[in-house]
Amino acid sequence: MADNPLVQLHDYGQSVWVDDLRRDMITTGELKHLIESEGVRGLTSNPAIFEKAIVGSALYDAQIRANQTRPVNDIYEELVIKDIQDAADLFRPLYESSGGADGYVSLEVSPYLARDTEGTIKEAEHLWQRVDRPNLMIKVPGTKEGIPAFEHLIRSGINVNVTLLFSRHAYAQVVDAYLRGLEAHEGPLGRIASVASFFLSRIDTAVDDLLTAKIEQTDDPAVQERLKALEGTIAIANAKLAYAHFKNVFEGERFAGLAARGAKVQRLLWASTGTKNPQYRDVRYVEELVGPATVNTMPPATLKACADHCELRPSLESGVEQAEGTLAELQAVGIDLDQVTDDLLTDGLAKFTGPYDKLLASLRAKTEAVTAS
């Protein structure tokens, strides 16, 4: 176990979370093994993951049958809450032993509330009460409507995973909202936790497509080489500069007063860490962003790959000036990263609602099949 890179990441101050949850992970002991032997210290979930789990397993059939007369949204909530509660219970010892630093399980509000501040608050509070676990995090999207909801929830003492962050500007708004929420909270701050989920591979995929189009539009070898040099570099550069902002804020005077009241930093969480381009190293979004007070949430394939061949070093704080130069060069060749990240947020919201619709349709069909059997 000591030689496992997933375990060694904790020595660098980074926590490994897994981006997966199925009921059989709990019933077979797989999740318990990941916690006890593979260094996994938290878990995230989403409708796409649950859709695959529920449709592809008979483990949910009895609970579906018991709730068959209820609306499909209510059935979904019952299934999901049980899985989340059971997973949270497995992580609870780690949550307690780490003083609330780790051991969190994330549950997402409905993607249809991404542009609805009050609706997000209401559902987040409902899920927080229903799950009733201190190591729950409610996932709220980092939209302009989601950020004030996030601030309200922190002020109320509810743990939040702010998701779908692509731009450093949006991230800075999230950090400021976190501080305001803590400052307004009436009571101890030590058990309030939050992460900011900063997405990676989707940025490189989008930028690489734009670079490829520009390469195909020119016959100048020097220009082509200049453009090629930027491929696969933007997501990591963007993340390094986000982390520089993290350090500036959480090592500053404003947070020092909150830390004196027991407040935790809001850790940056590296999301979308599965490498989508087969030409890139499959663990690049792990190896290049290793640093303290961070989380890397990995899909199962990346988790397995990292356990097998991650080569670790304190990489996150190196090359910050180079990262600034890389993003300046991107602007110089005519690609607006702000526009890219705005488009990715819009696309990301669509990718949230699509799987959610598919989940409800699949669950409706499964309910009918289970009822008829």
C-alpha positions in Angstrom: 0.0 0.0 0.0 2.8 2.4 0.8 4.1 2.1 -2.8 0.7 2.9 -4.3 0.9 6.4 -5.9 -2.7 7.0 -4.9 -1.7 6.7 -1.3 1.5 8.7 -1.8 -0.5 11.6 -3.2 -1.7 12.3 0.4 1.9 12.8 1.4 1.9 15.8 -1.0 -1.2 17.2 0.6 -3.6 16.1 -2.2 -6.6 13.9 -1.5 -7.9 11.3 -4.0 -11.6 11.1 -4.6 -13.3 8.7 -6.9 -15.9 9.9 -9.5 -18.2 6.9 -9.3 -21.0 5.4 -7.2 -22.9 2.2 -7.7 -24.8 0.2 -5.1 -22.6 -2.8 -5.9 -19.6 -0.8 -4.9 -21.1 -0.8 -1.4 -22.6 -4.3 -1.3 -19.4 -6.1 -2.6 -17.0 -4.2 -0.4 -15.3 -2.5 -3.4 -15.7 1.0 -1.9 -14.5 -0.1 1.5 -11.4 -1.6 -0.2 -10.8 1.7 -2.1 -10.9 3.6 1.2 -8.8 1.2 3.2 -6.2 0.1 0.6 -6.2 2.5 -2.3 -6.0 5.8 -0.6 -9.4 7.1 -1.7 -10.6 9.8 0.6 -13.9 11.0 -0.9 -16.4 10.4 -3.7 -18.4 12.4 -6.2 -21.6 11.4 -8.0 -23.8 12.7 -10.8 -27.0 11.6 -12.7 -25.0 10.0 -15.6 -23.3 7.7 -13.0 -26.5 6.8 -11.3 -28.3 6.2 -14.7 -25.7 3.5 -15.6 -25.9 2.0 -12.1 -29.6 1.8 -11.8 -30.4 0.6 -15.3 -27.5 -1.9 -15.3 -28.2 -3.6 -12.0 -31.0 -5.5 -10.3 -29.9 -4.3 -6.9 -32.4 -1.4 -7.1 -35.4 -3.5 -8.2 -36.8 -4.1 -4.7 -36.6 -0.5 -3.7 -38.2 0.5 -7.1 -41.0 -2.0 -6.5 -41.6 -0.6 -3.0 -41.9 2.9 -4.4 -43.6 2.1 -7.7 -46.7 4.3 -7.1 -44.7 7.4 -6.5 -43.6 10.0 -9.2 -40.4 9.0 -10.9 -38.5 11.9 -9.5 -39.3 10.7 -6.0 -38.2 7.2 -6.8 -34.9 8.5 -8.1 -34.4 10.5 -4.9 -35.1 7.5 -2.7 -32.6 5.3 -4.6 -29.9 8.0 -4.7 -30.3 9.0 -1.0 -29.8 5.4 0.1 -26.6 5.0 -1.9 -25.3 8.4 -0.7 -26.1 7.6 2.9 -24.4 4.2 2.7 -21.3 5.6 1.0 -21.2 8.5 3.6 -21.3 5.9 6.4 -18.3 4.1 4.9 -16.4 7.3 4.7 -17.5 8.5 8.2 -14.5 7.1 10.1 -12.1 8.9 7.8 -14.2 12.1 8.2 -13.9 11.8 11.9 -10.2 10.9 12.1 -9.3 13.7 9.7 -11.2 16.3 11.7 -13.5 16.9 8.8 -10.8 17.4 6.3 -11.8 14.4 4.1 -14.4 11.6 3.9 -17.0 13.6 1.8 -19.6 12.3 -0.6 -21.1 14.7 -3.1 -24.7 14.8 -4.3 -25.9 17.0 -7.1 -28.9 19.3 -7.1 -31.2 19.0 -10.2 -29.4 20.3 -13.3 -32.6 22.2 -14.2 -31.9 24.5 -11.2 -28.6 25.8 -12.6 -30.1 29.2 -13.4 -32.4 29.3 -10.4 -30.9 30.7 -7.2 -33.8 30.2 -4.9 -34.6 26.8 -6.4 -31.0 25.6 -5.8 -31.1 26.8 -2.2 -34.4 25.0 -1.6 -33.3 21.7 -3.1 -29.9 21.8 -1.5 -31.5 22.4 2.0 -33.9 19.6 1.3 -31.2 17.1 0.3 -29.0 18.1 3.2 -31.9 17.3 5.6 -32.9 14.1 3.8 -29.4 12.6 3.7 -28.6 13.8 7.2 -24.9 13.1 7.2 -22.2 15.7 8.2 -19.9 14.4 5.5 -22.3 15.2 2.7 -21.4 17.9 0.1 -24.1 19.3 -2.1 -23.0 19.9 -5.6 -24.0 23.4 -6.9 -22.9 24.6 -10.4 -20.7 27.7 -10.6 -23.1 29.7 -12.7 -23.9 33.4 -11.9 -27.2 32.1 -10.3 -25.4 29.2 -8.5 -22.8 31.3 -6.8 -25.2 33.4 -4.6 -26.9 30.1 -3.7 -23.5 28.7 -2.7 -22.9 31.7 -0.5 -26.2 31.3 1.2 -25.6 27.6 1.8 -22.2 28.2 3.4 -23.7 30.9 5.6 -26.2 28.3 6.6 -23.5 25.8 7.5 -24.1 23.4 4.6 -21.1 21.8 2.8 -20.9 22.6 -0.9 -19.0 21.3 -3.9 -19.1 24.1 -6.4 -18.9 22.4 -9.8 -18.6 23.2 -13.5 -15.8 25.7 -13.0 -13.8 26.4 -16.2 -12.6 30.0 -15.9 -10.4 31.7 -13.3 -12.8 34.6 -13.2 -15.7 32.4 -12.1 -13.4 30.7 -9.6 -12.4 34.0 -8.1 -16.1 34.8 -7.6 -16.6 31.5 -5.9 -13.7 32.1 -3.5 -15.1 35.5 -2.6 -18.6 34.0 -2.1 -17.1 31.4 0.2 -15.4 34.0 2.4 -18.6 36.1 2.6 -20.5 33.0 3.6 -18.1 32.2 6.3 -18.0 35.7 7.6 -21.8 35.8 7.8 -22.1 32.4 9.5 -23.2 32.6 13.1 -21.4 29.9 14.9 -18.3 27.7 14.8 -16.7 27.4 11.3 -14.7 24.3 11.8 -17.2 21.8 10.4 -18.1 23.8 7.2 -16.3 22.4 4.2 -16.2 23.2 0.5 -14.3 22.4 -2.7 -14.2 24.3 -6.0 -14.3 21.8 -8.8 -12.1 23.1 -11.6 -12.5 21.2 -14.9 -9.5 20.2 -17.0 -9.6 17.9 -19.9 -12.7 19.5 -21.5 -10.7 22.7 -21.8 -7.9 21.0 -23.7 -10.3 19.2 -26.0 -12.0 22.5 -26.9 -8.9 24.5 -27.4 -7.1 21.7 -29.3 -10.0 21.7 -31.8 -9.6 25.4 -32.3 -5.9 25.1 -32.7 -6.3 22.2 -35.3 -8.7 24.4 -37.3 -6.1 27.2 -37.4 -3.3 24.8 -38.3 -5.4 23.6 -41.3 -6.0 27.2 -42.4 -2.3 28.0 -42.9 0.6 26.7 -45.0 3.2 28.5 -43.0 5.3 25.8 -41.2 6.4 28.3 -38.5 2.9 29.3 -37.7 1.8 25.6 -37.7 4.6 24.8 -35.2 3.6 27.8 -33.0 0.1 26.5 -32.9 1.1 22.9 -32.3 3.2 23.9 -29.3 0.0 25.0 -27.5 -1.8 21.7 -27.9 -2.6 20.0 -24.6 -1.1 22.8 -22.5 -4.0 25.1 -21.7 -5.9 23.2 -19.0 -2.9 22.7 -16.9 -1.7 26.3 -17.3 -5.2 27.6 -16.4 -5.2 25.3 -13.3 -1.8 26.5 -12.1 -2.9 30.1 -12.2 -6.1 29.3 -10.4 -4.0 27.7 -7.7 -1.9 30.8 -7.5 -5.1 32.7 -6.8 -6.0 30.1 -4.2 -2.7 30.7 -2.4 -3.0 34.5 -2.6 -6.4 34.4 -1.0 -6.0 31.7 1.6 -2.6 32.9 2.8 -3.9 36.4 3.1 -5.1 38.5 6.0 -8.8 38.2 5.2 -8.8 34.5 5.6 -6.5 34.6 8.5 -9.2 36.0 10.7 -11.6 33.2 9.6 -9.0 30.6 10.2 -8.6 31.9 13.7 -12.3 30.9 14.1 -11.6 27.4 12.8 -12.4 27.9 9.1 -11.1 25.5 6.5 -9.7 26.6 3.2 -11.9 25.9 0.2 -9.7 23.3 -1.6 -9.4 23.3 -5.4 -10.7 20.0 -6.8 -9.3 18.9 -10.1 -12.3 17.5 -12.1 -12.6 16.0 -15.6 -9.2 14.4 -15.1 -9.7 11.5 -17.4 -7.6 12.1 -20.5 -9.7 12.3 -23.6 -7.0 12.5 -26.2 -5.3 9.1 -26.6 -2.1 10.9 -27.7 -1.7 12.3 -24.2 -0.4 10.4 -21.1 -3.4 8.9 -19.4 -2.5 10.4 -16.0 -1.3 13.8 -17.2 -4.1 15.6 -15.2 -2.8 13.9 -12.1 0.9 14.1 -12.4 1.0 17.8 -13.5 -1.1 19.1 -10.7 0.2 17.6 -7.5 0.2 20.0 -4.6 -1.0 20.7 -1.1 -4.6 21.5 -0.1 -6.1 20.1 -3.3 -8.3 17.2 -4.4 -8.1 15.1 -7.5 -11.4 13.3 -8.3 -10.7 10.5 -10.7 -13.0 8.3 -12.8 -12.3 4.6 -12.3 -10.0 4.2 -15.3 -7.8 7.1 -14.2 -7.8 5.8 -10.7 -6.6 2.4 -11.9 -4.0 4.0 -14.2 -2.6 6.2 -11.5 -2.3 3.3 -9.1 -0.3 1.5 -11.8 2.1 4.1 -13.2 1.7 7.6 -11.8 5.1 9.3 -11.4 4.7 11.9 -8.7 6.5 15.1 -7.9 5.4 18.5 -6.4 4.4 19.8 -9.8 1.5 22.2 -9.1 3.6 25.2 -8.0 6.3 24.9 -10.7 6.2 26.7 -14.0 3.7 29.4 -13.0 5.5 32.0 -15.1 5.5 29.6 -18.0 1.8 29.1 -17.5 1.2 32.8 -17.7 3.2 32.9 -21.0 1.3 30.0 -22.4 -2.1 31.7 -21.9 -0.7 34.9 -23.3 0.5 33.0 -26.3 -3.0 31.5 -26.8 -4.4 35.0 -26.8 -1.8 36.1 -29.2 -2.7 33.4 -31.8 -6.3 34.6 -31.7 -8.0 32.2 -29.3 -10.0 33.8 -26.5 -9.9 31.5 -23.5 -12.8 33.4 -21.8 -15.0 32.6 -24.7 -13.9 29.0 -24.7 -14.7 28.6 -21.0 -18.1 30.4 -21.4 -19.0 28.0 -24.1 -17.8 25.0 -22.0 -20.1 26.1 -19.2 -23.1 26.3 -21.5 -22.2 22.9 -22.9 -21.5 21.5 -19.4 -25.0 22.5 -18.3 -26.5 20.7 -21.3 -24.4 17.6 -20.5 -25.9 17.7 -17.0 -29.5 17.9 -18.2 -29.2 15.3 -20.9 -28.1 12.5 -18.6 -30.7 13.6 -16.0 -33.5 13.3 -18.6 -32.1 9.9 -19.7 -31.9 8.8 -16.1 -35.6 9.6 -15.4 -36.7 8.0 -18.7 -34.7 4.9 -18.0 -36.0 4.8 -14.4 -39.6 5.2 -15.6 -39.1 2.2 -18.0 -37.4 0.1 -15.3 -40.2 0.9 -12.9 -42.8 -0.4 -15.4 -40.7 -3.5 -16.0 -40.2 -4.3 -12.4 -43.9 -3.7 -11.6 -44.9 -6.1 -14.4 -42.6 -8.8 -13.3 
